[in-house]
């Protein structure tokens, strides 16, 4: 990867270990990377899983994975459930990153957006068309949005929700937003989660919070751009062309250069 981010400090708010590839790519481009996740991911234990949703998973026509974490914490369980039946439902992912994670775990993907990510992008995919009466299991985190489920039910699908992980606020060390962050020529904050950035902002003391909100936000969706505006970031958001590492690094370059255009 070419150089070009020397003098730019980039705050990565993704939970570990999801941030590893992004951090490596930013450092390869000479950025100063500061990793401060706003949330931590905790898998749900077997006894916390919804038994009725698992039962529907065994009989589902579609399995829809809502995030990389849904894949990481759901595929083992569902592989075991489906192995008992010999069935192979069709598999959908809400974005290319989630599809990539499914492939990495040895699952083939029948429908996923090539760019972007989210329920609306998946619903726009011609390959994803659950028929009325078909059974869809959405694999997600605890307390996730119900908008995709509502849209599918409006189309006549039978939808069940299976939460396989929960998010909890991370312990934030404000010292991370001093020294290298304060002295950088340009400061960029990557926002990949509504709950993550809100928890991070809320967990910082006032001085560090103000410093964070003076940085240039890079977001992976217009919805998160709206979150950045609501939190009163002083710089306009730059929205990425996708959720993968190359798209995020390209958006950081645009933000550091003062390019405010969004896709």
C-alpha positions as CSV (number, residue, x, y, z in Angstrom):
1,X,0.0,0.0,0.0
2,X,1.3,3.5,-0.8
3,X,2.3,5.9,1.9
4,X,0.6,9.1,2.5
5,X,-0.9,9.3,6.1
6,X,2.2,10.5,7.9
7,X,1.1,13.2,10.4
8,X,-2.4,11.7,10.6
9,X,-3.6,10.1,13.8
10,X,-6.5,7.7,13.3
11,X,-8.7,6.5,16.1
12,X,-10.0,3.0,15.5
13,X,-13.1,2.2,17.5
14,X,-13.8,-1.3,16.3
15,X,-13.6,-4.0,18.9
16,X,-10.6,-6.3,18.9
17,X,-9.9,-8.6,17.1
18,X,-12.0,-7.1,14.2
19,X,-9.7,-4.1,14.0
20,X,-6.4,-6.0,13.4
21,X,-6.3,-5.9,9.6
22,X,-7.5,-2.3,9.5
23,X,-4.8,-1.2,12.0
24,X,-2.1,-3.0,10.0
25,X,-3.2,-1.3,6.8
26,X,-3.3,2.2,8.4
27,X,0.1,1.7,9.9
28,X,1.4,0.5,6.5
29,X,0.2,3.9,5.2
30,X,2.3,5.7,7.9
31,X,-0.7,6.7,10.0
32,X,-0.4,6.9,13.8
33,X,-3.1,4.4,14.9
34,X,-4.9,4.7,18.3
35,X,-7.1,1.7,19.1
36,X,-9.9,2.6,21.6
37,X,-12.9,0.4,21.2
38,X,-16.1,1.8,22.6
39,X,-17.7,-1.6,23.1
40,X,-16.7,-5.2,23.7
41,X,-18.3,-8.3,22.2
42,X,-19.4,-11.1,24.6
43,X,-20.7,-14.3,23.2
44,X,-24.0,-15.6,24.7
45,X,-23.8,-18.9,26.6
46,X,-25.8,-21.9,25.5
47,X,-28.4,-21.4,28.2
48,X,-29.0,-17.8,27.1
49,X,-29.9,-18.7,23.5
50,X,-33.5,-18.8,22.4
51,X,-34.6,-22.4,22.0
52,X,-37.5,-21.5,19.7
53,X,-35.2,-19.6,17.4
54,X,-32.8,-22.6,17.2
55,X,-35.7,-24.8,16.4
56,X,-36.7,-22.5,13.5
57,X,-33.0,-22.5,12.4
58,X,-33.3,-26.3,11.8
59,X,-36.3,-25.7,9.5
60,X,-35.3,-22.4,8.0
61,X,-35.3,-21.6,4.2
62,X,-32.9,-18.7,4.8
63,X,-30.2,-17.8,7.3
64,X,-29.3,-14.1,7.4
65,X,-26.2,-13.0,9.2
66,X,-26.2,-9.4,10.3
67,X,-22.5,-8.9,11.1
68,X,-19.1,-10.5,11.3
69,X,-19.7,-11.1,15.0
70,X,-23.0,-12.9,14.1
71,X,-20.9,-15.2,11.9
72,X,-18.1,-15.7,14.5
73,X,-20.5,-16.6,17.3
74,X,-23.3,-18.3,15.3
75,X,-21.8,-20.5,12.6
76,X,-20.6,-23.2,15.0
77,X,-23.9,-23.5,16.7
78,X,-25.9,-23.5,13.4
79,X,-23.5,-26.0,11.8
80,X,-24.2,-28.3,14.7
81,X,-28.0,-27.8,14.5
82,X,-28.2,-28.2,10.7
83,X,-26.0,-31.3,10.9
84,X,-28.8,-33.0,12.8
85,X,-31.2,-32.5,9.9
86,X,-29.0,-32.7,6.8
87,X,-30.7,-29.5,5.5
88,X,-28.9,-26.7,3.7
89,X,-30.8,-23.4,3.9
90,X,-29.8,-20.5,1.7
91,X,-27.4,-18.1,3.3
92,X,-27.4,-14.3,3.1
93,X,-25.2,-11.6,4.6
94,X,-26.0,-7.9,5.0
95,X,-22.7,-6.7,3.6
96,X,-19.5,-7.8,1.9
97,X,-17.5,-8.0,5.1
98,X,-20.0,-10.4,6.7
99,X,-20.0,-12.4,3.5
100,X,-16.2,-12.6,3.6
101,X,-16.4,-13.8,7.2
102,X,-18.9,-16.6,6.2
103,X,-16.6,-17.7,3.4
104,X,-13.6,-17.7,5.8
105,X,-15.6,-20.1,8.0
106,X,-16.3,-22.4,5.0
107,X,-19.9,-21.3,4.3
108,X,-21.1,-20.4,0.8
109,X,-23.2,-17.2,0.5
110,X,-26.2,-17.1,-1.8
111,X,-27.0,-13.4,-1.4
112,X,-25.1,-10.3,-0.2
113,X,-24.6,-6.7,-1.3
114,X,-21.3,-6.2,-3.2
115,X,-21.0,-2.7,-1.7
116,X,-22.4,-0.9,1.3
117,X,-24.0,-3.0,4.0
118,X,-27.2,-3.2,6.1
119,X,-30.7,-4.5,5.9
120,X,-31.8,-2.1,3.1
121,X,-28.9,-3.1,0.9
122,X,-29.6,-6.8,1.3
123,X,-33.3,-6.3,0.6
124,X,-32.3,-4.6,-2.7
125,X,-30.4,-7.6,-3.8
126,X,-32.2,-9.6,-6.5
127,X,-30.8,-12.9,-5.2
128,X,-32.4,-12.3,-1.8
129,X,-36.2,-12.8,-2.3
130,X,-37.7,-14.9,0.5
131,X,-41.2,-15.9,-0.7
132,X,-44.3,-15.5,1.3
133,X,-44.4,-18.3,3.9
134,X,-40.7,-19.1,3.7
135,X,-38.9,-19.2,7.1
136,X,-36.0,-16.8,7.7
137,X,-33.7,-16.9,10.7
138,X,-31.8,-13.6,11.4
139,X,-28.6,-14.2,13.3
140,X,-27.5,-11.1,15.2
141,X,-26.5,-9.4,18.4
142,X,-28.7,-9.0,21.4
143,X,-30.9,-5.9,21.1
144,X,-30.2,-5.3,17.4
145,X,-32.5,-3.4,15.1
146,X,-35.8,-5.1,14.0
147,X,-36.2,-3.2,10.7
148,X,-35.0,-6.0,8.5
149,X,-37.3,-8.5,10.3
150,X,-40.2,-6.1,9.9
151,X,-39.6,-5.7,6.2
152,X,-39.4,-9.4,5.6
153,X,-42.6,-10.0,7.6
154,X,-44.3,-7.3,5.5
155,X,-43.4,-9.5,2.5
156,X,-45.1,-12.5,4.1
157,X,-42.0,-14.3,5.4
158,X,-41.9,-16.1,8.7
159,X,-39.1,-14.5,10.7
160,X,-37.3,-15.6,13.9
161,X,-34.4,-13.8,15.6
162,X,-31.4,-15.5,17.1
163,X,-29.1,-13.4,19.3
164,X,-25.6,-15.0,19.6
165,X,-23.7,-12.2,21.3
166,X,-24.1,-9.0,23.3
167,X,-22.4,-5.7,23.3
168,X,-21.2,-4.0,26.4
169,X,-19.4,-0.7,27.0
170,X,-15.6,-1.1,27.0
171,X,-13.4,0.4,29.7
172,X,-11.9,3.5,28.2
173,X,-8.5,4.8,29.1
174,X,-8.4,8.5,28.3
175,X,-4.6,8.6,28.2
176,X,-4.9,7.0,24.7
177,X,-6.3,10.4,23.4
178,X,-3.2,12.3,24.6
179,X,0.3,12.6,23.2
180,X,0.2,11.2,19.7
181,X,-3.4,12.1,19.2
182,X,-3.1,15.7,20.4
183,X,0.1,16.5,18.5
184,X,-1.1,15.1,15.1
185,X,-1.5,17.4,12.1
186,X,-4.8,15.7,11.2
187,X,-7.1,13.6,13.4
188,X,-9.6,11.0,12.0
189,X,-12.1,8.9,13.9
190,X,-13.4,5.7,12.3
191,X,-17.0,5.1,13.2
192,X,-18.4,1.6,12.5
193,X,-21.0,1.2,15.3
194,X,-23.7,3.5,16.6
195,X,-23.5,2.0,20.1
196,X,-19.7,1.9,20.0
197,X,-19.1,5.6,19.3
198,X,-21.8,6.7,21.7
199,X,-20.3,4.6,24.5
200,X,-16.9,5.9,23.7
201,X,-18.0,9.5,23.8
202,X,-19.9,9.0,27.0
203,X,-17.0,7.2,28.6
204,X,-14.4,10.0,28.1
205,X,-13.7,12.9,30.4
206,X,-14.7,16.3,29.1
207,X,-11.2,17.3,27.8
208,X,-10.7,14.1,25.8
209,X,-14.3,14.1,24.6
210,X,-13.9,17.5,23.1
211,X,-10.7,16.5,21.4
212,X,-12.4,13.5,19.9
213,X,-15.3,15.5,18.6
214,X,-12.9,17.9,16.9
215,X,-11.6,15.1,14.7
216,X,-12.8,14.2,11.2
217,X,-15.3,11.3,11.4
218,X,-15.2,8.5,8.8
219,X,-18.4,6.4,8.8
220,X,-19.5,3.2,7.0
221,X,-23.1,4.4,6.4
222,X,-25.3,7.5,6.1
223,X,-27.0,6.3,9.3
224,X,-23.7,6.5,11.2
225,X,-23.0,9.9,9.6
226,X,-26.2,11.1,11.2
227,X,-25.0,9.7,14.5
228,X,-21.7,11.6,14.1
229,X,-23.7,14.8,13.5
230,X,-25.9,14.2,16.5
231,X,-22.9,13.8,18.7
232,X,-21.7,17.2,17.4
233,X,-18.5,16.2,15.6
234,X,-17.2,19.6,14.4
235,X,-16.1,18.2,11.0
236,X,-18.5,16.8,8.4
237,X,-18.5,13.0,8.0
238,X,-16.9,11.2,5.2
239,X,-18.9,8.1,4.2
240,X,-17.0,5.1,2.9
241,X,-17.7,3.2,-0.3
242,X,-17.9,-0.1,1.6
243,X,-17.1,-1.7,4.9
244,X,-13.8,-3.4,4.0
245,X,-10.3,-2.4,5.0
246,X,-9.4,-0.9,1.6
247,X,-12.5,1.3,1.5
248,X,-11.9,2.5,5.1
249,X,-8.3,3.4,4.4
250,X,-9.4,5.2,1.2
251,X,-12.0,7.2,3.2
252,X,-9.4,8.1,5.9
253,X,-7.2,9.5,3.1
254,X,-10.1,11.6,1.9
255,X,-10.8,12.8,5.4
256,X,-7.2,13.7,6.0
257,X,-7.1,15.6,2.7
258,X,-10.3,17.6,3.7
259,X,-12.5,15.9,1.1
260,X,-16.0,16.1,2.4
261,X,-17.8,14.4,-0.4
262,X,-19.8,11.3,0.4
263,X,-20.9,8.5,-2.0
